[in-house]
Amino acid sequence: MSAHIRGDLPRDGTRLANSLAALATAAGTRPVEALQSLRRSGAALLDAALGRSTLAPAAGDRRFDDPAWQGNPLYRGLMHGHLALVREAHRLAGELELSPRDEARTRMALGMVADTLAPTNTLLGNPAALRRTLDTGGRNLLDGARNLVTDWRDNGGLPAMVDGTAFGVGENLAVTPGSVVYRHAMLELVQYRAQTQKVHGTPLFIVPPQINKYYIWDLAPGRSLIEHLVQQGFQVFVVSWFDPAAAQAGWGLEDYVLALEEAMQAVRSISRAPQMHVLGACSGGITASALLSYLAAKGSDWARSLTLLVSLLDVQGIADSSMGLFAHLETLELARSASGGSGVLQGKDLAKVFAWLRPNELIWNYWVNNYLMGEKPPTFDVLYWNSDTTRLPARLHADFIALLETNALAHDGGLSIDGLPLSLADVACDSYIVAGRTDHITPWEGCYQTRRMLGGRSEFVLTSSGHVQSIVTPPGGKKASFLTNAGAHDTPERFEAGSQANEGSWWPHLAAWLAQRSDAPKRAPQREGGRSHPPLCAAPGSYVLGPGGPAAE
């Protein structure tokens, strides 16, 4: 079933093609600025050739780390020439009097082109790769050619980000002990075995994104948020979504919300707790927010708290930021075009589009490693999970597009589920909101706006990481840190100005926050499930393993 979007809400139908058309029109009608840009570019290239340029790579840009880029005049000039052209392209985008959104999209498009043309992507323009070729007698190029053929065959033509041969779900990933205690056509519900003598009286219910598998919460031991929370005495339940095919193309947001309601009822029955903590991330955070709004509209007070990780509910709050709307609405549209009319949005196609939003880190970095250096891609659990995508039903995809076009969640009654108009302001429980400073998918300033949309008190936490690494931040990491602010603040700037820096992982901070809002501890259950919900199979369940599990009926 499709959720209902209020008909009077305006739709933002602008697309990247419109922005590029605006760029072409502006360049044609403002020739003086275009000519000045060409003149500046020529002068900058001359400075680079004569060794007079002082441009330096941006902080964190490791493409030019090799000493040859500073010590060799030819390479130094090549680097400075590339950086000069990138600077002038971005400067031109700001001089054509485009709208803020068109300017942001133009900068992004020009940045993609510049990154593609970087000298480091070629053998002769990459001193480290050239040196390796001489050292190995060209063996690296033969290995790179083999990697290229493999990636063309198995990875849709993009360089692989991970060597997946070292991982297996249920073998060294998603191994926290537990059982599937409820199965629905759309989901399996996994309950984890208690590892403490007593557990908090309020269980935790986790809603993962629909486009990825749930075990981002349960990576390798020591890097599992689920394992950490179980060891802190929480009864943890997580949803594992069924991977839809064309037959499930009609599953929409309303179906997912109603399926989650049934899963919550199973949690209440098994735990004998009237309320639970609810946690969602990314699109799972959108779905969890709609779920709690729906329960509030029904008068079902089932949520003790809501935790949202890297979830964007108010699109307008970042509509004119560098990647806000593009990274959500248009990536879905572009991925749909790549998938054709199959009835489902292929997760791998969506991953490709997101990769092009950060091509240096997610494409060209692996291009150099796999093909020029002839190395295998790294062995890393997060990258393996990122490549282990699922599909998105066409109806749910259309619902997400409509939510983003209309910004429906930001309007009272903008979205209706099962005939009930929803309002996020009716979600009166406390909320814990996590965002990542370097997140390119859900910019943290936009995530912050969720505080004013929900009805209860909120705790905002800003990590130092990006989209996925904000979630996977186990204790013990040397570089992890996060900001909190116990004072009054109502804007991202005021939050940051009065914030307190905290070293380490935010996981213990969340565990303490949840514990303060939980019912009194009680004796831990001896086994998973109960009389009405006996264990069906061991965790991680069958749906997470892909086709071959119980089919949707």
Secondary structure as GFF3:
##gff-version 3
##sequence-region A 1 553
A	DSSP	beta_strand	4	5	.	.	.	ID=ss1
A	DSSP	alpha_helix	16	29	.	.	.	ID=ss2
A	DSSP	alpha_helix	31	49	.	.	.	ID=ss3
A	DSSP	alpha_helix	68	71	.	.	.	ID=ss4
A	DSSP	alpha_helix	73	95	.	.	.	ID=ss5
A	DSSP	alpha_helix	100	116	.	.	.	ID=ss6
A	DSSP	three_ten_helix	119	121	.	.	.	ID=ss7
A	DSSP	alpha_helix	127	136	.	.	.	ID=ss8
A	DSSP	alpha_helix	139	154	.	.	.	ID=ss9
A	DSSP	three_ten_helix	164	166	.	.	.	ID=ss10
A	DSSP	beta_strand	178	183	.	.	.	ID=ss11
A	DSSP	beta_strand	187	192	.	.	.	ID=ss12
A	DSSP	beta_strand	198	199	.	.	.	ID=ss13
A	DSSP	beta_strand	204	207	.	.	.	ID=ss14
A	DSSP	three_ten_helix	214	217	.	.	.	ID=ss15
A	DSSP	alpha_helix	225	231	.	.	.	ID=ss16
A	DSSP	beta_strand	236	241	.	.	.	ID=ss17
A	DSSP	three_ten_helix	246	248	.	.	.	ID=ss18
A	DSSP	alpha_helix	253	271	.	.	.	ID=ss19
A	DSSP	beta_strand	276	281	.	.	.	ID=ss20
A	DSSP	alpha_helix	283	298	.	.	.	ID=ss21
A	DSSP	beta_strand	303	309	.	.	.	ID=ss22
A	DSSP	three_ten_helix	315	318	.	.	.	ID=ss23
A	DSSP	pi_helix	326	330	.	.	.	ID=ss24
A	DSSP	alpha_helix	331	339	.	.	.	ID=ss25
A	DSSP	beta_strand	344	346	.	.	.	ID=ss26
A	DSSP	alpha_helix	347	357	.	.	.	ID=ss27
A	DSSP	alpha_helix	359	359	.	.	.	ID=ss28
A	DSSP	pi_helix	360	364	.	.	.	ID=ss29
A	DSSP	alpha_helix	365	367	.	.	.	ID=ss30
A	DSSP	pi_helix	368	372	.	.	.	ID=ss31
A	DSSP	alpha_helix	381	387	.	.	.	ID=ss32
A	DSSP	beta_strand	391	393	.	.	.	ID=ss33
A	DSSP	alpha_helix	394	406	.	.	.	ID=ss34
A	DSSP	three_ten_helix	408	410	.	.	.	ID=ss35
A	DSSP	beta_strand	415	417	.	.	.	ID=ss36
A	DSSP	beta_strand	420	421	.	.	.	ID=ss37
A	DSSP	three_ten_helix	424	426	.	.	.	ID=ss38
A	DSSP	beta_strand	430	436	.	.	.	ID=ss39
A	DSSP	alpha_helix	444	448	.	.	.	ID=ss40
A	DSSP	alpha_helix	450	453	.	.	.	ID=ss41
A	DSSP	beta_strand	458	463	.	.	.	ID=ss42
A	DSSP	beta_strand	481	484	.	.	.	ID=ss43
A	DSSP	alpha_helix	492	497	.	.	.	ID=ss44
A	DSSP	beta_strand	500	503	.	.	.	ID=ss45
A	DSSP	alpha_helix	507	516	.	.	.	ID=ss46
A	DSSP	beta_strand	522	523	.	.	.	ID=ss47
A	DSSP	beta_strand	537	538	.	.	.	ID=ss48
A	DSSP	three_ten_helix	543	545	.	.	.	ID=ss49
###
